[in-house]
Amino acid sequence: MSQNTEKKNIVVNIVTTEKAYLLAEKYNYITLKVHRNSNKKEIKEFVEKTFNVKVLKVNTLIDRDGYKKAYVKLSPENRALDIIERLSR
């Protein structure tokens, strides 16, 4: 399924709250809002291909809006804050 999945079907938007910035600064996490039918493997593949980074792990939860929120931990050689800054412009 991950081969047929298009980019627009996985990520809804990037989360740019204070907490998301704190996680990016301290722990090198990117916070994304994704569709509920996306799994961790698809999210990892999408982030690695789109942003050209190495993903260490993906944690997910369902938020109160009905979307799935994905916390994506990047490898130390990639800075999550740089990616968030580039996307939020």
Secondary structure as UniProt FT lines:
FT   TURN            2..4
FT   HELIX           7..9
FT   STRAND          11..14
FT   HELIX           18..27
FT   STRAND          29..34
FT   TURN            36..37
FT   HELIX           40..51
FT   STRAND          55..62
FT   TURN            64..65
FT   STRAND          68..74
FT   TURN            76..77
FT   HELIX           80..87
//
